[in-house]
Structure formats: structure tokens, C-alpha cells
Amino acid sequence: MGDHPFHAVADLAAKQGMDQLVLKVAKDGDYVRLVQQDPPLFFKYRPDPSDSLDRADLNDFKRLTLSEDDCSVGPKATLDLIKMLLDKFADYQPKR
């Protein structure tokens, strides 16, 4: 499922040196998330189904859901939005 909008966003992020924002793909491409370790955040594309991997692997991470509109204007605009959200949640700490 290489046409998922997060693939192009992850490629652009890597080209910009954003090495903490990584693409997590599982289940033969049916599960796609963008994950940032510090702060512990992950981005989900709203049309994608919820998945138990979110709870199993990313339970202490804050989920930020991007809408179809957020991802429809191209990877640069989507990455700009993600950068703004990363900045907004820069002090996020998981609840213990």
C-alpha cells in the first residue's frame, strides 16, 4: 500500500533530517503510522482502521489523528502540520 499519504511524508521528513519521525508499517501495509519517540507521539490517518498494535506497541504514546483534508494537500503541507503539532506537544509526557 505504497500510496498511503504517510509514505511521502516520511520520505520528505527523512530528506529534511527529521530522523526521529519514522514510518511504522505492519500487517502487509494495512497498518501505517508515523511515530516520534521523543516526545512519545504517533500520527494516525483518520481513514485507517484502529488497530490493537496502537495499544500494544504505542500505549504510552499520544495519538494525533490527521484527517483526509490534512493529508490531501501534499506531503509538504502535511509535514508542516506535523511539525507544528510536534512543537505544540513537545512537553508531552505519558501518564504513568
All heavy atoms as an XYZ file, in Angstrom:
764
protein
N       0.851     -1.186      0.000
C       0.000      0.000      0.000
C       0.890      1.240      0.000
O       0.840      2.062      0.898
C      -0.923     -0.043      1.221
C      -2.027      0.964      1.175
S      -3.199      0.614      2.491
C      -3.832      2.256      2.740
N       1.750      1.379     -0.973
C       2.677      2.478     -1.071
C       2.027      3.820     -1.344
O       2.687      4.846     -1.292
N       0.732      3.859     -1.626
C       0.070      5.117     -1.919
C      -0.479      5.787     -0.656
O      -1.102      6.831     -0.733
C      -1.044      4.921     -2.949
C      -2.113      3.945     -2.486
O      -1.868      3.179     -1.535
O      -3.199      3.947     -3.088
N      -0.243      5.213      0.507
C      -0.669      5.829      1.764
C       0.042      7.174      1.891
O       1.239      7.277      1.632
C      -0.311      4.909      2.937
C      -0.944      5.302      4.213
N      -0.515      6.403      4.942
C      -1.975      4.762      4.897
C      -1.264      6.509      6.020
N      -2.154      5.525      6.017
N      -0.665      8.240      2.268
C      -0.035      9.563      2.308
C       1.158      9.660      3.258
O       2.040     10.489      3.065
C      -1.167     10.498      2.746
C      -2.221      9.623      3.311
C      -2.079      8.282      2.655
N       1.220      8.822      4.266
C       2.329      8.886      5.225
C       3.654      8.447      4.610
O       4.713      8.821      5.104
C       2.033      8.061      6.471
C       1.078      8.714      7.441
C       0.521      9.961      7.194
C       0.727      8.079      8.608
C      -0.355     10.562      8.096
C      -0.133      8.663      9.529
C      -0.682      9.904      9.280
N       3.637      7.664      3.539
C       4.891      7.237      2.903
C       5.641      8.459      2.356
O       6.839      8.618      2.595
C       4.634      6.221      1.784
C       4.214      4.885      2.287
N       5.121      3.919      2.673
C       2.988      4.347      2.468
C       4.470      2.841      3.079
N       3.167      3.078      2.963
N       4.935      9.319      1.631
C       5.572     10.514      1.066
C       5.979     11.486      2.168
O       7.035     12.122      2.086
C       4.624     11.192      0.077
N       5.180     11.577      3.233
C       5.513     12.458      4.355
C       6.787     11.964      5.035
O       7.686     12.744      5.349
C       4.340     12.544      5.354
C       4.746     13.309      6.615
C       3.126     13.204      4.708
N       6.886     10.656      5.251
C       8.078     10.081      5.895
C       9.317     10.286      5.026
O      10.397     10.593      5.551
C       7.858      8.603      6.178
N       9.180     10.138      3.722
C      10.309     10.372      2.811
C      10.782     11.822      2.902
O      11.977     12.087      2.980
C       9.920     10.051      1.362
C       9.792      8.571      1.096
O      10.278      7.756      1.913
O       9.192      8.217      0.058
N       9.839     12.754      2.895
C      10.187     14.169      2.983
C      10.823     14.490      4.339
O      11.820     15.224      4.402
C       8.946     15.029      2.752
C       9.156     16.537      2.727
C      10.166     16.935      1.651
C       7.814     17.239      2.487
N      10.282     13.928      5.403
C      10.846     14.150      6.738
C      12.291     13.657      6.798
O      13.165     14.329      7.342
C       9.991     13.456      7.795
N      12.550     12.496      6.221
C      13.914     11.946      6.207
C      14.850     12.863      5.424
O      15.983     13.112      5.856
C      13.911     10.544      5.616
N      14.384     13.380      4.296
C      15.206     14.288      3.490
C      15.513     15.582      4.239
O      16.534     16.213      3.988
C      14.503     14.612      2.165
C      14.493     13.453      1.203
C      13.712     13.773     -0.044
C      13.642     12.548     -0.939
N      12.673     12.703     -2.026
N      14.631     15.955      5.159
C      14.826     17.170      5.946
C      15.590     16.892      7.243
O      15.726     17.777      8.083
C      13.480     17.829      6.254
C      12.811     18.393      5.031
C      11.521     19.134      5.348
O      11.166     19.377      6.490
N      10.792     19.488      4.292
N      16.046     15.659      7.425
C      16.827     15.316      8.606
C      16.018     15.046      9.859
O      16.573     15.015     10.957
N      14.727     14.852      9.703
C      13.873     14.554     10.860
C      13.940     13.054     11.155
O      12.991     12.321     10.914
C      12.431     14.985     10.575
C      12.259     16.468     10.391
S      10.539     16.906     10.025
C       9.734     16.467     11.581
N      15.073     12.621     11.704
C      15.304     11.188     11.867
C      14.538     10.564     13.025
O      14.499      9.347     13.158
C      16.799     10.899     11.996
C      17.465     11.664     13.123
O      16.851     12.591     13.685
O      18.623     11.328     13.437
N      13.891     11.374     13.868
C      13.084     10.798     14.952
C      11.657     10.473     14.513
O      10.960      9.737     15.199
C      13.029     11.749     16.143
C      14.309     11.765     16.944
C      14.098     12.416     18.290
O      13.076     12.227     18.940
N      15.070     13.186     18.705
N      11.224     11.026     13.398
C       9.891     10.742     12.882
C      10.021      9.585     11.901
O      10.591      9.737     10.825
C       9.302     11.970     12.185
C       7.859     11.854     11.723
C       6.914     11.749     12.924
C       7.478     13.050     10.871
N       9.520      8.421     12.302
C       9.706      7.224     11.480
C       8.363      6.608     11.101
O       7.381      6.708     11.830
C      10.596      6.172     12.187
C      11.988      6.703     12.410
C       9.984      5.725     13.489
N       8.367      5.975      9.962
C       7.194      5.287      9.458
C       7.157      3.887     10.044
O       8.154      3.158      9.990
C       7.271      5.219      7.928
C       6.046      4.727      7.190
C       4.880      5.688      7.368
C       6.375      4.585      5.707
N       6.039      3.522     10.632
C       5.846      2.172     11.168
C       4.786      1.502     10.288
O       3.659      1.978     10.211
C       5.379      2.236     12.624
C       5.133      0.873     13.247
C       4.717      1.040     14.702
C       4.326     -0.270     15.318
N       5.438     -1.070     15.765
N       5.189      0.436      9.625
C       4.290     -0.288      8.727
C       4.251     -1.743      9.170
O       5.290     -2.344      9.447
C       4.770     -0.192      7.256
C       3.832     -0.952      6.338
C       4.887      1.258      6.817
N       3.055     -2.304      9.246
C       2.876     -3.702      9.638
C       1.668     -4.268      8.904
O       0.970     -3.554      8.181
C       2.684     -3.805     11.150
N       1.461     -5.546      9.108
C       0.296     -6.237      8.534
C       0.199     -6.040      7.031
O      -0.833     -5.626      6.506
C      -0.984     -5.809      9.248
C      -0.960     -6.142     10.733
C      -2.268     -5.828     11.402
C      -2.204     -6.272     12.852
N      -3.442     -6.026     13.551
N       1.311     -6.297      6.342
C       1.375     -6.192      4.881
C       0.942     -4.820      4.366
O       0.323     -4.699      3.311
C       0.537     -7.288      4.212
C       1.093     -8.670      4.457
O       2.326     -8.819      4.495
O       0.285     -9.612      4.639
N       1.267     -3.774      5.131
C       0.953     -2.417      4.715
C      -0.415     -1.926      5.125
O      -0.761     -0.777      4.854
N      -1.205     -2.776      5.798
C      -2.526     -2.336      6.249
C      -2.444     -1.434      7.477
O      -3.378     -0.712      7.789
C      -3.420     -3.541      6.566
C      -3.826     -4.292      5.317
O      -3.810     -3.685      4.223
O      -4.151     -5.489      5.426
N      -1.324     -1.507      8.205
C      -1.113     -0.688      9.400
C       0.007      0.290      9.096
O       1.139     -0.120      8.819
C      -0.742     -1.589     10.581
C      -0.417     -0.841     11.854
C      -1.418     -0.529     12.766
C       0.881     -0.445     12.143
C      -1.129      0.151     13.930
C       1.177      0.235     13.315
C       0.171      0.525     14.199
O       0.463      1.198     15.358
N      -0.298      1.576      9.111
C       0.695      2.608      8.812
C       0.537      3.726      9.839
O      -0.557      4.273     10.003
C       0.509      3.184      7.390
C       1.541      4.256      7.104
C       0.566      2.093      6.337
N       1.628      4.024     10.522
C       1.638      5.126     11.486
C       2.955      5.877     11.339
O       3.974      5.307     10.942
C       1.529      4.637     12.933
C       0.296      3.786     13.255
C      -0.995      4.589     13.200
N      -2.125      3.830     13.702
C      -2.977      3.152     12.952
N      -2.804      3.108     11.638
N      -3.998      2.513     13.482
N       2.948      7.147     11.678
C       4.176      7.928     11.815
C       4.432      8.054     13.310
O       3.550      8.480     14.060
C       4.017      9.315     11.190
C       4.122      9.372      9.676
C       3.660     10.730      9.160
C       5.551      9.105      9.241
N       5.639      7.682     13.737
C       5.947      7.608     15.162
C       7.132      8.508     15.486
O       8.149      8.490     14.794
C       6.267      6.147     15.569
C       6.614      6.060     17.045
C       5.114      5.219     15.227
N       6.990      9.252     16.561
C       8.050     10.109     17.102
C       8.324      9.610     18.521
O       7.416      9.532     19.342
C       7.565     11.566     17.119
C       8.484     12.528     17.801
C       9.515     13.134     16.866
O       9.428     13.005     15.650
N      10.489     13.792     17.435
N       9.569      9.249     18.804
C       9.906      8.699     20.121
C       9.954      9.761     21.212
O       9.596      9.493     22.355
C      11.244      7.963     20.053
C      11.208      6.711     19.199
C      10.316      5.630     19.777
O      10.246      5.428     20.984
N       9.597      4.933     18.904
N      10.457     10.950     20.894
C      10.626     11.976     21.916
C      10.224     13.323     21.355
O      10.958     13.880     20.533
C      12.079     12.005     22.396
C      12.305     12.970     23.548
O      11.343     13.231     24.305
O      13.436     13.463     23.681
N       9.071     13.837     21.731
C       8.130     13.280     22.697
C       7.405     12.070     22.106
O       7.349     11.925     20.882
C       7.154     14.430     22.956
C       7.171     15.222     21.684
C       8.596     15.103     21.167
N       6.856     11.221     22.978
C       6.213      9.994     22.501
C       4.837     10.258     21.880
O       3.813     10.280     22.555
C       6.113      9.136     23.765
C       6.062     10.124     24.888
C       6.870     11.299     24.436
N       4.854     10.490     20.575
C       3.631     10.787     19.826
C       3.542      9.870     18.621
O       4.567      9.465     18.070
C       3.655     12.224     19.303
C       3.930     13.361     20.274
C       4.122     14.665     19.506
C       2.808     13.501     21.268
N       2.324      9.561     18.207
C       2.191      8.910     16.905
C       1.011      9.506     16.170
O       0.066      9.997     16.756
C       2.112      7.384     17.008
C       0.798      6.806     17.480
C      -0.153      6.372     16.575
C       0.540      6.655     18.833
C      -1.342      5.815     16.998
C      -0.635      6.096     19.272
C      -1.593      5.676     18.358
N       1.155      9.483     14.847
C       0.150     10.058     13.968
C      -0.575      8.937     13.247
O       0.035      8.020     12.710
C       0.815     10.998     12.953
C       1.462     12.184     13.616
C       2.774     12.117     14.045
C       0.750     13.345     13.828
C       3.375     13.194     14.673
C       1.333     14.435     14.455
C       2.649     14.358     14.881
N      -1.894      9.041     13.262
C      -2.767      8.077     12.589
C      -3.554      8.846     11.531
O      -3.976      9.970     11.763
C      -3.727      7.452     13.602
C      -4.726      6.479     12.997
C      -5.763      6.066     14.035
C      -6.814      5.172     13.442
N      -7.648      5.784     12.419
N      -3.735      8.232     10.395
C      -4.554      8.792      9.322
C      -5.990      8.348      9.570
O      -6.258      7.145      9.695
C      -4.015      8.268      7.992
C      -4.677      8.788      6.745
C      -4.897     10.140      6.544
C      -5.046      7.913      5.737
C      -5.471     10.616      5.383
C      -5.616      8.369      4.559
C      -5.840      9.727      4.391
O      -6.406     10.189      3.230
N      -6.904      9.312      9.695
C      -8.278      9.003     10.110
C      -8.933      7.859      9.321
O      -9.583      7.002      9.928
C      -9.169     10.245     10.044
C     -10.588      9.955     10.537
C     -11.447     11.180     10.721
N     -10.895     12.193     11.570
C     -10.908     12.187     12.898
N     -11.440     11.169     13.534
N     -10.403     13.178     13.583
N      -8.794      7.779      7.990
C      -9.454      6.679      7.279
C      -8.907      5.288      7.633
O      -9.568      4.288      7.368
C      -9.200      6.990      5.804
C      -8.969      8.453      5.756
C      -8.262      8.778      7.047
N      -7.717      5.224      8.229
C      -7.169      3.917      8.599
C      -7.927      3.357      9.799
O      -8.287      4.098     10.710
C      -5.684      4.033      8.968
C      -4.800      4.327      7.777
O      -5.264      4.151      6.630
O      -3.644      4.732      7.989
N      -8.136      2.059      9.814
C      -8.851      1.463     10.946
C      -8.010      1.510     12.221
O      -6.781      1.566     12.176
C      -9.076      0.010     10.500
C      -8.016     -0.246      9.490
C      -7.739      1.065      8.819
N      -8.689      1.522     13.346
C      -7.986      1.372     14.618
C      -7.365     -0.012     14.635
O      -7.807     -0.919     13.938
C      -8.956      1.523     15.783
O      -9.445      2.836     15.814
N      -6.326     -0.178     15.435
C      -5.631     -1.451     15.441
C      -5.084     -1.734     16.831
O      -4.661     -0.812     17.535
C      -4.482     -1.418     14.428
C      -3.969     -2.795     14.099
O      -3.277     -3.378     14.959
O      -4.260     -3.292     13.010
N      -5.077     -2.989     17.222
C      -4.562     -3.379     18.532
C      -3.075     -3.065     18.671
O      -2.570     -2.949     19.790
C      -4.831     -4.861     18.795
O      -4.181     -5.651     17.814
N      -2.357     -2.924     17.554
C      -0.936     -2.554     17.637
C      -0.755     -1.184     18.286
O       0.261     -0.929     18.926
C      -0.292     -2.552     16.250
C       0.013     -3.908     15.631
C       0.554     -3.742     14.229
C       0.987     -4.690     16.485
N      -1.734     -0.305     18.126
C      -1.647      1.004     18.774
C      -1.558      0.833     20.288
O      -0.749      1.486     20.938
C      -2.851      1.874     18.421
C      -2.865      2.316     16.962
O      -1.816      2.243     16.296
O      -3.939      2.736     16.504
N      -2.379     -0.031     20.836
C      -2.359     -0.261     22.279
C      -1.164     -1.106     22.690
O      -0.540     -0.860     23.724
C      -3.658     -0.935     22.724
C      -4.849      0.001     22.687
C      -6.128     -0.665     23.143
N      -6.535     -1.821     22.359
C      -7.092     -1.770     21.155
N      -7.301     -0.607     20.576
N      -7.438     -2.858     20.521
N      -0.810     -2.071     21.885
C       0.288     -2.975     22.248
C       1.653     -2.303     22.151
O       2.482     -2.424     23.055
C       0.250     -4.214     21.352
N       1.903     -1.584     21.071
C       3.232     -1.013     20.824
C       3.344      0.461     21.187
O       4.448      0.953     21.413
C       3.604     -1.169     19.345
C       3.769     -2.617     18.934
O       3.814     -3.499     19.805
O       3.850     -2.858     17.717
N       2.223      1.167     21.197
C       2.273      2.623     21.357
C       1.370      3.104     22.493
O       0.882      4.229     22.482
C       1.866      3.298     20.038
C       2.701      2.919     18.817
C       2.063      3.436     17.534
C       4.124      3.427     18.954
N       1.179      2.266     23.494
C       0.244      2.568     24.570
C       0.594      3.842     25.327
O      -0.284      4.588     25.749
C       0.141      1.392     25.538
C      -1.052      1.510     26.445
O      -2.144      1.876     26.011
N      -0.861      1.239     27.717
N       1.877      4.116     25.525
C       2.303      5.305     26.261
C       2.487      6.524     25.358
O       2.959      7.562     25.816
C       3.618      5.031     27.010
C       3.421      4.074     28.170
O       2.286      3.996     28.691
O       4.384      3.403     28.555
N       2.139      6.391     24.103
C       2.279      7.473     23.138
C       0.947      8.207     23.000
O      -0.113      7.614     23.111
C       2.673      6.922     21.766
C       4.085      6.450     21.670
C       4.556      5.402     22.446
C       4.964      7.054     20.784
C       5.863      4.963     22.348
C       6.277      6.622     20.676
C       6.723      5.570     21.457
N       1.026      9.490     22.747
C      -0.177     10.274     22.455
C      -0.515     10.099     20.979
O       0.339     10.257     20.123
C       0.058     11.748     22.767
C      -1.156     12.605     22.456
C      -1.069     13.937     23.130
C      -2.342     14.726     23.001
N      -3.484     14.131     23.657
N      -1.772      9.768     20.721
C      -2.230      9.608     19.341
C      -2.747     10.946     18.822
O      -3.564     11.593     19.457
C      -3.363      8.588     19.267
C      -3.936      8.473     17.867
C      -5.226      7.704     17.761
N      -5.458      6.822     18.863
C      -5.937      5.584     18.755
N      -6.253      5.110     17.585
N      -6.135      4.847     19.813
N      -2.271     11.322     17.643
C      -2.757     12.512     16.954
C      -3.288     12.049     15.601
O      -2.546     11.456     14.814
C      -1.631     13.530     16.781
C      -1.026     14.030     18.102
C       0.250     14.801     17.851
C      -2.021     14.874     18.863
N      -4.563     12.285     15.377
C      -5.207     11.795     14.164
C      -5.292     12.912     13.128
O      -5.763     14.006     13.424
C      -6.615     11.266     14.489
O      -6.499     10.245     15.482
C      -7.278     10.688     13.251
N      -4.814     12.606     11.931
C      -4.869     13.556     10.818
C      -6.027     13.183      9.899
O      -6.199     12.013      9.552
C      -3.559     13.548     10.039
C      -2.297     13.898     10.832
C      -1.083     13.886      9.916
C      -2.431     15.236     11.518
N      -6.784     14.171      9.501
C      -7.942     13.936      8.639
C      -7.523     13.787      7.180
O      -6.372     14.059      6.817
C      -8.925     15.106      8.764
O      -8.378     16.256      8.146
N      -8.471     13.400      6.366
C      -8.207     13.330      4.928
C      -7.840     14.709      4.393
O      -6.952     14.833      3.549
C      -9.427     12.763      4.190
C      -9.630     11.286      4.445
C     -10.849     10.746      3.722
O     -10.713     10.430      2.516
O     -11.908     10.644      4.369
N      -8.506     15.748      4.881
C      -8.175     17.112      4.454
C      -6.743     17.477      4.836
O      -6.044     18.140      4.080
C      -9.140     18.131      5.059
C     -10.515     18.092      4.412
O     -10.649     17.530      3.298
O     -11.460     18.631      5.019
N      -6.308     17.062      6.038
C      -4.946     17.350      6.487
C      -3.906     16.755      5.542
O      -2.813     17.292      5.406
C      -4.689     16.780      7.889
C      -5.498     17.454      8.974
O      -5.866     18.639      8.810
O      -5.757     16.792     10.006
N      -4.247     15.640      4.913
C      -3.285     14.918      4.078
C      -3.543     15.079      2.584
O      -2.830     14.489      1.777
C      -3.302     13.440      4.451
S      -2.810     13.120      6.157
N      -4.533     15.887      2.214
C      -4.919     15.977      0.802
C      -4.156     17.039      0.021
O      -4.241     17.080     -1.201
C      -6.419     16.250      0.682
O      -6.708     17.560      1.153
N      -3.404     17.881      0.710
C      -2.745     18.996      0.027
C      -1.271     18.728     -0.243
O      -0.535     19.638     -0.603
C      -2.930     20.312      0.821
C      -4.371     20.766      0.763
C      -2.484     20.149      2.250
N      -0.854     17.493     -0.066
C       0.519     17.118     -0.381
C       1.379     16.923      0.847
O       1.062     17.403      1.931
N       2.475     16.199      0.667
C       3.317     15.838      1.808
C       3.971     17.034      2.502
O       4.152     17.012      3.716
C       4.363     14.895      1.222
C       4.284     15.045     -0.249
C       2.935     15.588     -0.577
N       4.296     18.088      1.765
C       4.938     19.241      2.406
C       3.991     19.895      3.404
O       4.367     20.191      4.539
C       5.419     20.264      1.384
C       6.147     21.424      2.052
C       6.495     22.526      1.086
C       7.180     23.704      1.741
N       6.630     24.157      2.998
N       2.758     20.129      2.994
C       1.781     20.754      3.891
C       1.467     19.829      5.071
O       1.313     20.296      6.207
C       0.507     21.101      3.126
N       1.382     18.534      4.812
C       1.124     17.592      5.889
C       2.288     17.582      6.871
O       2.089     17.591      8.085
C       0.869     16.174      5.329
O      -0.210     16.227      4.396
C       0.527     15.196      6.443
N       3.511     17.590      6.363
C       4.678     17.606      7.241
C       4.743     18.920      8.019
O       5.106     18.914      9.204
C       5.963     17.376      6.449
C       7.243     17.264      7.286
C       7.144     16.135      8.312
C       8.446     17.055      6.380
N       4.376     20.025      7.405
C       4.340     21.303      8.121
C       3.357     21.225      9.293
O       3.640     21.722     10.387
C       3.963     22.449      7.188
C       5.079     22.821      6.222
O       6.251     22.414      6.443
O       4.784     23.526      5.236
N       2.202     20.616      9.074
C       1.224     20.425     10.142
C       1.808     19.542     11.241
O       1.675     19.840     12.430
C      -0.064     19.814      9.586
C      -1.113     19.400     10.617
C      -1.585     20.596     11.430
C      -2.280     18.694      9.938
N       2.458     18.466     10.856
C       3.070     17.564     11.833
C       4.133     18.295     12.648
O       4.203     18.148     13.877
C       3.640     16.315     11.136
C       2.483     15.410     10.679
C       4.613     15.559     12.038
C       2.887     14.262      9.786
N       4.947     19.111     11.996
C       5.964     19.890     12.721
C       5.306     20.808     13.747
O       5.783     20.940     14.881
C       6.794     20.719     11.740
C       7.763     19.911     10.923
C       8.466     20.839      9.937
C       9.406     20.123      9.021
N      10.029     21.030      8.041
N       4.215     21.445     13.362
C       3.505     22.322     14.286
C       2.970     21.525     15.479
O       3.085     21.957     16.633
C       2.358     23.027     13.545
C       1.637     24.086     14.370
S       0.223     23.498     15.353
C      -0.815     22.763     14.136
N       2.431     20.340     15.209
C       1.919     19.503     16.291
C       3.042     18.975     17.177
O       2.894     18.893     18.401
C       1.091     18.349     15.712
C      -0.234     18.774     15.073
C      -0.837     17.627     14.269
C      -1.204     19.278     16.131
N       4.177     18.635     16.572
C       5.327     18.196     17.371
C       5.780     19.317     18.302
O       6.124     19.073     19.462
C       6.477     17.754     16.465
C       6.277     16.442     15.717
C       7.398     16.232     14.704
C       6.188     15.271     16.678
N       5.760     20.521     17.801
C       6.134     21.670     18.625
C       5.105     21.893     19.740
O       5.463     22.117     20.895
C       6.274     22.913     17.752
C       6.826     24.096     18.515
O       7.870     23.934     19.181
O       6.228     25.179     18.449
N       3.834     21.803     19.390
C       2.756     22.012     20.366
C       2.821     20.993     21.496
O       2.564     21.311     22.656
C       1.404     21.930     19.660
C       0.229     22.129     20.580
C      -1.081     22.089     19.823
C      -2.240     22.272     20.789
N      -3.522     22.292     20.100
N       3.158     19.757     21.166
C       3.188     18.692     22.163
C       4.610     18.330     22.590
O       4.859     17.238     23.094
C       2.471     17.450     21.617
C       0.986     17.637     21.492
C       0.421     17.956     20.274
C       0.157     17.518     22.593
C      -0.944     18.150     20.147
C      -1.207     17.706     22.487
C      -1.764     18.024     21.261
N       5.549     19.247     22.430
C       6.959     18.982     22.734
C       7.169     18.576     24.190
O       8.104     17.814     24.490
C       7.811     20.211     22.406
N       6.324     19.017     25.092
C       6.485     18.691     26.512
C       5.616     17.522     26.954
O       5.510     17.236     28.149
C       6.124     19.919     27.373
C       7.098     21.068     27.140
O       8.281     20.804     26.841
O       6.668     22.227     27.242
N       5.025     16.823     25.999
C       4.121     15.715     26.362
C       4.878     14.619     27.111
O       5.946     14.188     26.696
C       3.458     15.117     25.107
C       2.631     13.892     25.442
C       1.397     14.023     26.054
C       3.131     12.612     25.207
C       0.647     12.897     26.395
C       2.386     11.493     25.541
C       1.152     11.643     26.137
O       0.432     10.551     26.482
N       4.296     14.200     28.220
C       4.811     13.064     28.986
C       3.662     12.083     29.180
O       2.554     12.496     29.529
C       5.325     13.524     30.360
C       6.539     14.427     30.284
C       7.745     13.703     29.714
O       8.015     12.547     30.040
N       8.464     14.382     28.836
N       3.914     10.800     28.961
C       2.841      9.834     29.136
C       2.385      9.783     30.605
O       3.185     10.002     31.518
C       3.453      8.496     28.721
C       4.924      8.720     28.730
C       5.160     10.184     28.583
N       1.113      9.510     30.795
C       0.591      9.333     32.146
C       1.085      8.006     32.685
O       1.034      6.994     32.004
C      -0.937      9.369     32.127
C      -1.470     10.710     31.697
C      -2.969     10.687     31.566
C      -3.437     12.017     31.029
N      -4.686     11.954     30.345
N       1.537      8.019     33.867
C       2.089      6.784     34.467
C       1.119      6.191     35.451
O       0.378      6.777     36.081
C       3.411      7.084     35.149
C       4.361      7.764     34.192
C       5.678      7.057     34.139
N       6.532      7.788     33.211
C       7.026      7.256     32.121
N       6.779      6.039     31.807
N       7.801      7.944     31.341
